[in-house]
Amino acid sequence: MTSRSFLRLALAGAVASGAVMLAALPADASKAPRTVPVRLLALNDFHGNLEPPTGSSGRMVDENGQTVEAGGAVYIAAHMKALADKNTIAVAQGDLIGATPLISAAYHDEPSVEFMGKLGLKVAAVGNHEFDEGYSELRRIMKGGCHPVDGCSPAGEWKGAAFDYVGANVLFKNPHEKSDALAALGGAKPGAIKHMLRDWGVPALPPVSIKWMNGVPIGFIGLVTQTTPNIVTSEGIKDLKFVDEVKAANVASKLLKLVGVKAQVVLVHEGDQVNAGQSPDACSAVPGAGNRIATQVDPEIDIVLSGHSHQAYVCTVKDPAGHDRLFSQGGSFGRVITQVDLKVNARTRDIDRASVVADNHVVTRTVTPDPEISAFVQTWKDRVAPVANKAVGTITTDITNTAAPSGESALGDLIADAQLAATKTGGNAQIALMNPGGVRASLTHASSPAGEGDGVVTYGEAFTVQPFNNLMQVVTLTGAQLKTVLEQQFTGGPNNQAFTKILQPSANFTYTYSAGAPWGSKVSDMKIDGVPVTDTQSIRVAANNFLVGGGDAFLGFQDGTDLWSGPLDIDAFVDYLGQHNPIAPPATDRITAVA
């Protein structure tokens, strides 16, 4: 690979050809102002919530400690307009799409990406959910074109994102893969860049984006959690690797510095959990994966804006040189906008960190909705209404995704039953297992105008429960391999499970686990239809393709053989609801938990 190719591969989409002399001072630098202002407005983990999110997903603790209704595209737009000034760059930290409500998901999230363009978004890091439909579909969202299967949406041919998607730690596995993710930059220090990238790799996405504001360049480095292969469907990212966030950020930082960009901001889709109930402006973050990145990336990086953990915090951490650095996040679902005001030294073109001030603004619903976005959202509501409002079944009472002491939920068990029913014929499934994280909402026995529950479940409500459009698959596991999969529900094993995740079993599969037993010896007394499971018997196990690919760190599924693929999980669920009317919540007694 030529040195010019290395340069292009390193700085995809960053600046136009010839813009390599970024560090050059104005013609009369003596007359330049000492500092120039810049304002960042940031969103993260929007997840396509064009309509105001409901339940706990639509509430936020504000700066006064009060819980308020928050979020919704019409209110985001109103708040953004009120906060923006002539110095503003709008940015985002990933998961703008994926795991989205039907209004967005029915059209492969084109409405949400279009909304972000209407907000004036300029740069966004990719999140893990940007890969839910695979790398090729992400490229289509970025570049434009109609969906290869479903065709064009009612809005016509998709024109592509109006902002830059960046991901410095997303590389091709094949070092000889061609990448078109580079802008022509000329040949600034090609030897240095070639040396730097010789052992790095070929980026699958633009690693950085450079935006000019008030005469100075600001470099944005995109990062996504390196755990992405464990939490998205493997087939769609089979040609990619997700490398350590800190190492990727440091390479990208040095590349920016080589072309004179010293004001550097990381947009990272990784973050920390918090101590609950605190102000969104408090530093309530409990140091974890996000803090590791925020404290270890190159000292040249001035600000770290995070996502992924769906929390709100504003912290100051120390960089490796011992200097203060902002580390923040803005909740999720469009409930918080992070405002960062800063000043850049016009001579050095570096951020004056003492000038950095951050404020998490709760997106309250007490402001006047933005009229343009109101019309935009209504258009897409009208387009999706015939699908969303179709009745698919009835329930006798609420069926929730709240976990029982065993880790099962009534809704999780119901979905597993539906998946087994959908995979018996064709896949010869004997049991089914559902990942709890894929059960995104409860089914509620909604009230009618007369005050009585109607019990009707619409397609839109069912889709809200299961929004991923995963394929149902069946693999053969031995009894011993099935036990290994169940052991992988718990922390402490070689699969590095982050926290306990209890798979939801179909009604004909029972077992016992002891939380206090050592890893590898927690699961016992497995039975199918009341018959004990032996280590050597072959069992046809149904699960969605996310789990079968090893998602959520259930790597044992990858040992399965005789793969069979069937319907979409949402179709299996809807069909089951239609065939079993009305449905009552199943008892959560399939797993016995002991000390």
Buried (B, 14 or more C-beta within 10 A) or exposed (E): EEBBBBBBBBBBBBBEEEBBEBBEEEEEEEEBEEBBBBBBBBBBBBBBBBBBBBEEBBBBBBEEEEEBBBBBBBBBBBBBBEBBEEBBBBBBBBBBBBBBBBBBBBBBBBBBBBBBBBBBBBBBBBBBBBBBBBBEBBBBBBEEEBBEEEEEBEBEEBBBBBBBBBBBBBBBEEEEBEBEBBBEBBEBBBEBBBEBBEEBBBBBBBBBBBBEBBEBBBBBBBBBBBBBBBBBBBEBBEBBBBBBBBBBBBBBBBBBBBBBBBBBBBBBBBBBBBEEEBBBBBBBBEBBBBBBBBBBBBBBBBBBBBBBBBBBBBBBBEBBEEEEBBBBBBBBBBBBBBBBBBBBBBBEBBBBBEBBEBBBBBBBBEBEBBEEBBEBBEEBBEBBEEBBEEEBBBBEBBBBBEBBEBBBBBBBBBBBBBBBBBBBEEBEBBBBBBBBBBBBBBBBBBEEEEEEBBBBBBBBBBBBBBBBBBBBBBBBBBBBBBBBBBBBBBBEBEBEBEEEBBBBBBBBBBBBBBEEBEBEEBBBEBEBEEEEBEEEBBBBBBBBBBBBBBBBBBBBBEBBEEEBEBBBBBBBBBBBBBEBEBBEBBEBEBBEBEE
